[in-house]
Amino acid sequence: MNYRMITYIMGQILRIVGLCMLLPLVVGAIYGEHHIFASFVIPAGITLLLSVIFTIKKPKNTAVFSMEGFVSVAASWITMSAIGALPFFISGEIPKYIDAFFETVSGFTTTGSTILSDVESMSRSSMFWRAFTHWLGGMGVLMFVLAVMNSNDVRTMHMMRAECPGPNVGRLVSKSSFSARILYGIYIVMTALEITILRILGMPFYDAVIHSFSSAGTGGFSMWNDSIAHYNSLAIEMTVAVFIILFGINFNLYYYLIIRKFALVFKNEELRVYIGLIVLSTAVLTCTVLENYSSWGESLRKSFFMVASTITSTGFSTTDTSNWSEFSQTLLLLLMFVGSCAGSTGGGIKVSRILIIVKTGIRELKYIVSPRAVASVKIDGKPVEKDVVRGASNYFILFMLIFVASVLLISHDKYSIEENISAVTTCINNIGFGVGSFSTSGNFSGLDPFSKLILCFDMLIGRLEIYPLIMLFAWKRH
């Protein structure tokens, strides 16, 4: 284990986070919130000091393998969440540190679950930092570090694997740093495009920035208690819905579009299933929630937005889903597990994993019927490597074990079994809302500190996809 390199990587990550924590000072200066400055300067100073200590001398041995990559990423995400919570706590806008930590973990992991009952009472600076954690965590802070690093070391792929969602990760070009720059470039352009369109549609510039940051990270933090419904605008709702769907697509496909490899995009099976699920789920929900609305058009409008928000793990809302039928809410819960595409900013198990698991099951059924038959799991018409198939199955098993354990651990609280299941579901899949007390009109403030810590762990597990955190707790054995 290269311990020195682990702290060096952490230092690089914390430097970026520390510099980003100075951005809310600009917002504070614009809106005259000078009283908030110390709340950001102090934690930013702590973060930058730690980064200097960790990176003051580059290690002679710069080898980075899977263990180092996983441990450094997991430790960095926990550290940056712990420090990133300080502005909320120091300012007194979130009086309890455990609540501030929950809110920050929810931000960086792009979950969107909140303990706040009145978001609108926050300062503009804190609102900006809250939404910016979504944007920074969406593509991944380590990916940002790799984007600015001038490295062609193939072993940086181990770091990318620790933070990139999905069953597999590969480089777009020969250098990992160039791959990161391409992905972040696409990410920035799409964010800027959404800000521009929302501004054209009449949304104030500050509001457009906040909601675009949350859309890009598929997080769901809004500056209004009633989320996107506050604007009561069909154009704004459809714009946000389309963009969160776009952010839920594998970013590699956008690169293929840029270099005119259109066939690779249109033949992508995961993309076709992802779009198909959105269309089918919207159609089903439109019919089942029609009784809640005055027309087919309104039912379609609400259904499409909530399907997009759920399957992409964004968590924006335009309606109170607790008033929907049990069937409709159950369908949304199932979409939470499926999630978006691998290589996107969305959460969930990922469509590609679901495809691999389902096709593996079909293959096993064929083998039972015809033991001599030779069948392989294929995606996009190509056989999937055995390691990837095994990895998808192992991930699902670990995911469900952690899910069941988490439901059990928070069941001591005062909530019903349905609410406990939905709380874990929404956190481990990085969604933001569940059912009952945790629906779009509720929040997580009523949970005790132990349950909040369990759900913080679930949010990190969901965003980092299990293995980095397991490696962090098991690293002493190696």
Backbone torsions as a table, in degrees:
resi	resn	phi	psi	omega
1	MET	NA	124.8	-179.9
2	ASN	-90.4	84.2	-175.4
3	TYR	-63.0	-39.2	-177.6
4	ARG	-64.6	-37.7	179.0
5	MET	-70.2	-32.3	177.7
6	ILE	-61.8	-48.6	179.3
7	THR	-66.3	-32.2	178.4
8	TYR	-65.6	-44.1	177.5
9	ILE	-63.2	-43.0	177.5
10	MET	-59.3	-40.1	178.7
11	GLY	-62.5	-40.0	177.6
12	GLN	-62.9	-42.3	180.0
13	ILE	-67.0	-45.3	-178.2
14	LEU	-65.9	-29.4	177.0
15	ARG	-63.1	-44.3	178.7
16	ILE	-62.6	-44.6	-179.1
17	VAL	-63.4	-42.8	179.8
18	GLY	-61.5	-42.1	178.1
19	LEU	-67.1	-37.8	178.7
20	CYS	-65.7	-28.6	-179.9
21	MET	-71.4	-10.4	175.8
22	LEU	-84.2	-17.2	-178.9
23	LEU	-60.7	-40.7	178.3
24	PRO	-60.5	-19.1	176.9
25	LEU	-65.4	-34.5	177.0
26	VAL	-64.6	-43.9	178.1
27	VAL	-62.5	-42.7	178.6
28	GLY	-61.7	-38.5	179.1
29	ALA	-67.2	-39.0	-179.7
30	ILE	-65.3	-41.7	-176.0
31	TYR	-98.4	10.6	175.5
32	GLY	68.6	29.6	-178.9
33	GLU	-96.9	60.6	-175.8
34	HIS	-66.7	-24.4	-179.0
35	HIS	-67.5	-16.4	-175.4
36	ILE	-91.1	-8.8	-172.4
37	PHE	-57.0	-47.6	-177.0
38	ALA	-61.3	-29.5	-178.4
39	SER	-65.1	-25.6	179.5
40	PHE	-103.9	-33.4	-179.0
41	VAL	-64.4	-42.3	-177.1
42	ILE	-63.1	-56.3	179.2
43	PRO	-64.7	-32.8	177.3
44	ALA	-64.4	-41.1	177.8
45	GLY	-63.1	-42.6	178.3
46	ILE	-61.3	-45.1	-178.6
47	THR	-63.9	-45.4	-179.3
48	LEU	-66.9	-35.6	177.1
49	LEU	-63.9	-44.4	177.3
50	LEU	-61.6	-39.7	-179.0
51	SER	-65.2	-37.6	177.7
52	VAL	-65.5	-44.4	179.7
53	ILE	-61.1	-42.5	-177.2
54	PHE	-73.7	-25.4	-173.7
55	THR	-116.8	9.2	-175.5
56	ILE	-59.6	-28.1	178.1
57	LYS	-139.2	122.5	180.0
58	LYS	-72.2	133.1	-178.9
59	PRO	-61.6	146.0	175.6
60	LYS	-67.8	-38.5	177.9
61	ASN	-95.6	105.8	-176.9
62	THR	-100.2	17.1	-179.5
63	ALA	-64.1	131.3	177.9
64	VAL	-129.5	115.4	177.1
65	PHE	-115.0	-172.7	-173.6
66	SER	-55.1	-46.0	-177.3
67	MET	-62.0	-47.4	179.9
68	GLU	-62.7	-42.2	179.8
69	GLY	-62.2	-47.2	-179.5
70	PHE	-65.0	-46.8	-177.5
71	VAL	-65.0	-44.0	-178.9
72	SER	-64.3	-40.1	179.4
73	VAL	-67.0	-47.7	-179.2
74	ALA	-61.9	-45.7	-179.8
75	ALA	-64.5	-38.0	-179.6
76	SER	-66.8	-41.9	-179.1
77	TRP	-65.7	-38.8	177.7
78	ILE	-68.0	-43.1	-179.2
79	THR	-64.6	-46.1	-178.0
80	MET	-69.0	-27.8	175.5
81	SER	-71.4	-40.6	180.0
82	ALA	-64.4	-41.8	179.8
83	ILE	-78.6	-37.1	179.9
84	GLY	-63.9	-17.8	178.7
85	ALA	-80.9	-17.9	-175.0
86	LEU	-60.4	-40.8	178.3
87	PRO	-56.8	-41.2	178.2
88	PHE	-64.2	-40.9	-176.2
89	PHE	-74.0	-46.7	-178.1
90	ILE	-63.8	-39.6	-179.9
91	SER	-71.0	-17.3	-178.3
92	GLY	82.1	3.3	179.7
93	GLU	-71.3	-26.6	168.8
94	ILE	-127.1	95.7	-169.2
95	PRO	-61.2	-32.9	-177.3
96	LYS	-96.9	130.8	-176.4
97	TYR	-63.3	-38.2	-179.1
98	ILE	-61.3	-35.0	177.2
99	ASP	-70.1	-40.6	178.1
100	ALA	-64.4	-39.1	178.0
101	PHE	-64.6	-44.1	177.3
102	PHE	-57.7	-46.6	-178.0
103	GLU	-63.3	-38.7	-177.8
104	THR	-74.0	-42.0	175.1
105	VAL	-59.5	-42.2	178.3
106	SER	-61.9	-34.1	179.2
107	GLY	-71.3	-54.8	-177.2
108	PHE	-64.0	-34.5	179.9
109	THR	-83.3	0.8	-179.8
110	THR	59.2	34.5	179.2
111	THR	-79.7	-53.5	178.7
112	GLY	92.6	-0.8	173.8
113	SER	-68.3	144.0	-175.1
114	THR	-135.9	153.8	174.0
115	ILE	-103.2	-0.3	-176.4
116	LEU	-85.9	132.4	176.0
117	SER	-95.3	-20.3	179.4
118	ASP	-136.9	85.8	-179.2
119	VAL	-64.4	-33.6	-174.0
120	GLU	-65.7	-15.6	-179.7
121	SER	-81.9	-7.7	-179.3
122	MET	-74.1	156.0	174.9
123	SER	-70.3	159.3	179.0
124	ARG	-63.7	-35.1	180.0
125	SER	-64.0	-45.5	-179.5
126	SER	-68.7	-36.8	175.9
127	MET	-60.8	-40.8	-179.5
128	PHE	-65.0	-46.4	-179.7
129	TRP	-63.0	-39.5	179.7
130	ARG	-60.4	-45.5	179.7
131	ALA	-74.4	-34.4	-178.0
132	PHE	-67.8	-29.1	175.9
133	THR	-61.5	-33.4	174.7
134	HIS	-62.2	-47.9	-175.9
135	TRP	-65.0	-42.7	-178.7
136	LEU	-69.3	-38.6	-178.9
137	GLY	-79.9	-19.1	-177.0
138	GLY	-60.5	-59.0	177.8
139	MET	-81.8	-24.6	177.4
140	GLY	109.3	127.8	-179.2
141	VAL	-66.1	-33.1	178.0
142	LEU	-67.2	-37.1	176.1
143	MET	-60.8	-35.2	177.5
144	PHE	-66.8	-42.1	177.3
145	VAL	-60.0	-45.8	179.4
146	LEU	-63.4	-31.9	-179.5
147	ALA	-66.5	-31.6	-178.5
148	VAL	-97.6	-8.1	176.7
149	MET	-82.2	141.5	177.1
150	ASN	-99.2	77.0	-175.2
151	SER	-131.2	136.7	174.4
152	ASN	-115.6	18.9	-178.6
153	ASP	-71.4	121.1	-177.3
154	VAL	-62.3	-19.1	-177.6
155	ARG	-75.7	-9.4	173.2
156	THR	-66.0	-15.1	175.3
157	MET	-61.2	-29.9	178.2
158	HIS	-65.1	-33.3	177.0
159	MET	-73.3	-39.0	178.4
160	MET	-63.8	-39.4	179.7
161	ARG	-63.8	-30.8	-177.9
162	ALA	-70.8	-20.8	-174.5
163	GLU	-118.9	-21.9	-178.0
164	CYS	-82.4	129.0	-178.3
165	PRO	-76.0	145.7	175.7
166	GLY	123.2	167.3	-177.7
167	PRO	-73.3	-14.9	-177.8
168	ASN	-153.9	152.7	177.8
169	VAL	-140.6	138.2	179.3
170	GLY	-140.8	164.0	179.5
171	ARG	-84.3	146.2	175.8
172	LEU	-80.8	-34.0	178.5
173	VAL	-131.2	-177.7	-171.8
174	SER	-65.6	-33.0	-178.2
175	LYS	-100.3	134.3	179.0
176	SER	-62.5	-38.0	-179.1
177	SER	-64.1	-37.5	177.3
178	PHE	-67.5	-38.0	176.7
179	SER	-60.2	-44.8	179.7
180	ALA	-63.5	-39.0	179.5
181	ARG	-65.8	-40.7	178.0
182	ILE	-61.8	-47.8	-178.7
183	LEU	-64.2	-44.0	180.0
184	TYR	-69.5	-32.9	176.4
185	GLY	-62.0	-45.0	177.1
186	ILE	-62.1	-42.4	-179.8
187	TYR	-59.8	-46.2	-178.7
188	ILE	-67.2	-43.2	-179.8
189	VAL	-62.6	-43.9	179.2
190	MET	-64.8	-38.9	177.9
191	THR	-63.4	-46.5	-179.9
192	ALA	-63.2	-37.2	179.5
193	LEU	-65.0	-41.8	178.8
194	GLU	-66.0	-42.0	177.7
195	ILE	-57.1	-44.8	-178.4
196	THR	-62.9	-46.3	-178.3
197	ILE	-66.0	-43.5	179.0
198	LEU	-62.7	-36.9	178.2
199	ARG	-65.7	-42.2	178.8
200	ILE	-62.0	-35.0	-178.9
201	LEU	-77.9	0.3	173.7
202	GLY	106.1	-1.6	178.4
203	MET	-75.0	132.8	177.5
204	PRO	-55.2	150.2	-173.5
205	PHE	-57.8	-45.6	-179.7
206	TYR	-60.5	-45.1	178.3
207	ASP	-60.2	-41.5	-178.7
208	ALA	-63.9	-38.9	178.9
209	VAL	-65.7	-47.4	-179.1
210	ILE	-58.7	-49.2	-175.5
211	HIS	-75.0	-27.2	175.6
212	SER	-72.5	-39.3	174.8
213	PHE	-58.8	-44.6	-179.3
214	SER	-69.0	-36.1	178.0
215	SER	-66.7	-45.4	-177.7
216	ALA	-60.1	-42.1	178.5
217	GLY	-84.0	1.2	-172.6
218	THR	44.6	51.7	-177.1
219	GLY	-101.0	-56.9	175.0
220	GLY	109.3	-1.7	175.8
221	PHE	-67.2	129.0	177.5
222	SER	-118.8	166.4	176.9
223	MET	-94.5	2.8	-179.2
224	TRP	-123.5	145.5	-179.8
225	ASN	-62.6	-32.7	-179.6
226	ASP	-98.1	18.1	172.9
227	SER	56.6	-141.9	-176.0
228	ILE	-65.9	-22.5	178.8
229	ALA	-61.5	-19.2	-179.1
230	HIS	-56.7	-35.1	-174.8
231	TYR	-83.8	-19.7	179.0
232	ASN	46.7	47.3	-177.1
233	SER	-127.4	120.9	178.6
234	LEU	-62.2	-41.1	-178.0
235	ALA	-63.6	-43.6	179.6
236	ILE	-66.5	-43.2	-179.7
237	GLU	-61.5	-45.4	-178.6
238	MET	-68.9	-35.5	176.9
239	THR	-63.0	-48.0	179.0
240	VAL	-63.1	-42.8	-179.5
241	ALA	-61.4	-44.2	-179.9
242	VAL	-64.6	-42.4	-178.3
243	PHE	-68.5	-39.2	179.1
244	ILE	-68.1	-31.4	173.5
245	ILE	-65.0	-42.4	178.9
246	LEU	-64.3	-39.2	178.1
247	PHE	-71.6	-15.0	177.1
248	GLY	-88.2	1.6	178.7
249	ILE	-94.9	146.6	177.9
250	ASN	-54.9	122.4	-176.2
251	PHE	-66.4	-21.5	175.6
252	ASN	-59.2	-33.2	-178.6
253	LEU	-66.0	-31.8	176.8
254	TYR	-67.5	-36.2	176.9
255	TYR	-64.7	-40.2	178.2
256	TYR	-63.7	-35.1	176.3
257	LEU	-65.5	-40.2	-179.2
258	ILE	-62.8	-40.7	-178.5
259	ILE	-91.8	12.2	172.1
260	ARG	66.9	29.8	172.8
261	LYS	-95.0	67.9	-172.5
262	PHE	-65.5	-31.7	-177.7
263	ALA	-61.9	-37.4	179.9
264	LEU	-64.5	-29.3	179.4
265	VAL	-78.1	-50.8	-174.7
266	PHE	-70.5	-23.8	178.1
267	LYS	-89.2	-2.1	-176.9
268	ASN	-69.3	112.9	-174.4
269	GLU	-68.1	-38.2	179.6
270	GLU	-61.3	-42.6	179.1
271	LEU	-62.5	-43.1	-179.3
272	ARG	-63.8	-42.2	178.8
273	VAL	-66.4	-41.9	179.0
274	TYR	-57.9	-50.9	178.7
275	ILE	-65.6	-39.3	179.3
276	GLY	-61.9	-40.9	178.3
277	LEU	-63.9	-39.2	179.3
278	ILE	-64.6	-46.2	-179.3
279	VAL	-64.2	-48.4	-178.1
280	LEU	-64.8	-45.6	-179.1
281	SER	-64.2	-38.2	177.9
282	THR	-63.9	-41.8	179.9
283	ALA	-63.7	-44.6	-179.5
284	VAL	-64.7	-46.4	-178.7
285	LEU	-66.1	-36.7	179.0
286	THR	-57.5	-39.1	179.3
287	CYS	-74.5	-40.2	-173.2
288	THR	-79.1	-22.8	-179.3
289	VAL	-105.8	8.6	-178.2
290	LEU	-56.4	-34.7	-178.5
291	GLU	-65.7	-17.9	-179.7
292	ASN	-85.6	-10.0	-174.4
293	TYR	-130.8	165.9	-172.1
294	SER	-83.9	-16.4	-177.1
295	SER	-152.3	165.0	176.5
296	TRP	-63.5	-37.6	-178.9
297	GLY	-62.5	-44.2	179.4
298	GLU	-67.5	-38.7	178.6
299	SER	-63.3	-42.7	177.6
300	LEU	-63.6	-42.6	-179.4
301	ARG	-59.7	-49.3	-179.0
302	LYS	-68.4	-41.1	-177.4
303	SER	-64.9	-46.6	-178.8
304	PHE	-60.8	-45.1	-178.5
305	PHE	-64.0	-44.1	-177.1
306	MET	-70.8	-32.8	175.1
307	VAL	-65.6	-46.8	178.9
308	ALA	-60.5	-44.6	-178.9
309	SER	-65.6	-34.0	-176.5
310	THR	-80.0	-50.7	-175.2
311	ILE	-68.0	-26.8	177.5
312	THR	-88.1	-2.7	-179.3
313	SER	64.7	28.6	-178.4
314	THR	-77.3	-54.4	177.0
315	GLY	95.3	2.7	170.2
316	PHE	-64.6	157.9	178.0
317	SER	-142.7	151.3	174.6
318	THR	-125.4	2.4	-179.7
319	THR	-157.4	161.0	177.9
320	ASP	-88.0	103.3	-175.9
321	THR	-70.6	-12.7	178.8
322	SER	-66.9	-16.9	177.7
323	ASN	-87.9	-6.8	178.9
324	TRP	-77.8	165.5	-179.5
325	SER	-67.8	162.1	179.7
326	GLU	-60.6	-38.7	178.9
327	PHE	-61.0	-45.2	-178.1
328	SER	-64.1	-42.7	179.4
329	GLN	-67.5	-35.5	177.9
330	THR	-66.0	-39.6	178.0
331	LEU	-61.3	-41.9	177.6
332	LEU	-63.8	-39.4	177.9
333	LEU	-61.9	-39.6	178.6
334	LEU	-66.6	-38.5	177.1
335	LEU	-63.7	-30.9	177.0
336	MET	-60.6	-40.6	180.0
337	PHE	-68.6	-39.2	-178.5
338	VAL	-65.2	-53.3	178.8
339	GLY	75.3	-162.6	-175.8
340	SER	-101.4	-159.3	-176.7
341	CYS	-83.3	154.6	172.3
342	ALA	-64.1	148.0	178.9
343	GLY	76.1	14.7	176.9
344	SER	-109.8	-175.6	175.8
345	THR	-92.6	0.2	-177.8
346	GLY	-79.2	168.1	-178.7
347	GLY	-106.7	-154.5	-177.9
348	GLY	83.8	-179.8	179.7
349	ILE	-68.9	-27.1	180.0
350	LYS	95.2	137.3	-177.6
351	VAL	-58.4	-39.9	-177.8
352	SER	-62.7	-41.0	178.5
353	ARG	-65.4	-43.0	178.7
354	ILE	-59.8	-42.9	178.0
355	LEU	-59.6	-46.5	-179.1
356	ILE	-63.6	-43.8	-178.9
357	ILE	-64.5	-44.8	179.8
358	VAL	-63.8	-44.9	-179.0
359	LYS	-68.9	-30.2	175.0
360	THR	-66.0	-41.1	177.3
361	GLY	-63.0	-42.2	178.3
362	ILE	-63.8	-40.2	179.0
363	ARG	-62.5	-41.2	-180.0
364	GLU	-66.4	-35.8	176.9
365	LEU	-64.7	-41.4	177.7
366	LYS	-63.4	-36.2	-179.2
367	TYR	-68.5	-37.1	178.2
368	ILE	-64.0	-42.3	-179.6
369	VAL	-71.2	-43.4	-179.1
370	SER	-130.1	87.2	-176.0
371	PRO	-57.4	-25.1	-177.7
372	ARG	-87.5	-8.1	-178.4
373	ALA	-70.6	141.2	177.6
374	VAL	-107.5	113.6	-178.0
375	ALA	-133.0	142.3	178.7
376	SER	-124.0	156.7	177.1
377	VAL	-81.4	124.4	-177.6
378	LYS	-121.4	137.8	172.2
379	ILE	-125.9	131.2	-176.1
380	ASP	58.8	30.0	178.2
381	GLY	79.0	2.5	-179.2
382	LYS	-116.3	140.6	178.6
383	PRO	-61.4	137.4	177.5
384	VAL	-86.2	135.7	-179.8
385	GLU	-58.3	144.9	-177.7
386	LYS	-59.2	-36.1	179.0
387	ASP	-63.1	-37.5	179.4
388	VAL	-70.0	-41.5	177.3
389	VAL	-61.9	-47.5	179.4
390	ARG	-64.1	-38.6	179.3
391	GLY	-63.8	-40.0	179.1
392	ALA	-64.8	-42.4	179.3
393	SER	-66.2	-44.8	179.1
394	ASN	-63.0	-40.1	178.6
395	TYR	-61.2	-44.8	-178.9
396	PHE	-63.0	-40.4	179.2
397	ILE	-63.8	-47.6	178.6
398	LEU	-62.8	-41.1	179.5
399	PHE	-57.4	-48.4	-177.8
400	MET	-69.4	-35.8	177.0
401	LEU	-62.6	-45.4	178.7
402	ILE	-66.7	-38.0	178.6
403	PHE	-60.5	-50.4	-179.1
404	VAL	-63.1	-43.4	-180.0
405	ALA	-62.6	-39.7	-179.5
406	SER	-66.9	-42.4	176.7
407	VAL	-59.6	-42.3	179.0
408	LEU	-63.3	-43.2	-175.5
409	LEU	-68.3	-32.7	179.9
410	ILE	-93.4	-0.2	-176.8
411	SER	-71.5	-10.9	177.5
412	HIS	-72.3	-15.7	-178.6
413	ASP	-73.3	179.7	-170.3
414	LYS	-83.4	2.9	-171.8
415	TYR	-92.2	161.2	-179.6
416	SER	-72.8	166.0	-179.9
417	ILE	-62.8	-37.0	178.7
418	GLU	-63.9	-42.0	-179.8
419	GLU	-68.2	-40.0	178.1
420	ASN	-62.5	-43.9	178.9
421	ILE	-62.8	-42.0	-178.7
422	SER	-69.5	-34.2	178.8
423	ALA	-63.3	-45.9	179.0
424	VAL	-68.3	-41.1	179.6
425	THR	-58.4	-47.4	-176.2
426	THR	-70.0	-31.6	-178.5
427	CYS	-81.2	-44.1	-177.3
428	ILE	-72.4	-22.8	176.4
429	ASN	-98.6	2.8	176.7
430	ASN	59.1	46.7	-177.9
431	ILE	-93.6	-63.0	178.9
432	GLY	127.1	-33.7	180.0
433	PHE	-133.9	155.0	179.6
434	GLY	-129.9	-129.6	178.7
435	VAL	-126.6	167.4	177.9
436	GLY	62.9	-126.6	-179.2
437	SER	-64.5	-18.3	-177.5
438	PHE	-108.2	19.6	-180.0
439	SER	-74.5	-175.3	-177.7
440	THR	-61.2	-21.3	-179.9
441	SER	-98.7	0.0	-178.1
442	GLY	-110.8	-168.3	176.3
443	ASN	-156.3	-179.1	-173.2
444	PHE	-104.7	14.2	-175.0
445	SER	-66.4	-25.9	-176.0
446	GLY	-76.2	-11.7	179.5
447	LEU	-70.8	150.6	176.7
448	ASP	-78.7	165.5	-175.9
449	PRO	-56.1	-38.2	-179.4
450	PHE	-63.6	-45.1	179.5
451	SER	-63.7	-37.3	179.0
452	LYS	-65.1	-38.8	177.7
453	LEU	-65.8	-39.7	177.3
454	ILE	-61.6	-42.6	-179.4
455	LEU	-71.3	-31.3	173.5
456	CYS	-62.4	-43.5	176.7
457	PHE	-60.1	-42.2	179.0
458	ASP	-63.3	-40.9	179.7
459	MET	-62.8	-42.9	178.5
460	LEU	-67.3	-40.1	177.0
461	ILE	-59.2	-44.2	-179.0
462	GLY	-66.5	-43.7	-177.3
463	ARG	-71.6	-42.2	-178.3
464	LEU	-90.9	-0.3	174.9
465	GLU	59.9	52.1	165.6
466	ILE	71.4	-60.0	-166.2
467	TYR	-61.1	-42.5	178.8
468	PRO	-57.5	-41.6	179.9
469	LEU	-69.7	-38.2	176.8
470	ILE	-62.8	-43.0	178.5
471	MET	-62.6	-37.7	-179.9
472	LEU	-60.7	-41.2	-177.8
473	PHE	-83.6	-14.4	-177.3
474	ALA	-109.2	1.9	-170.4
475	TRP	-64.5	-27.4	-178.2
476	LYS	-65.7	-16.9	-179.1
477	ARG	-79.5	-10.5	-172.8
478	HIS	-113.5	NA	NA
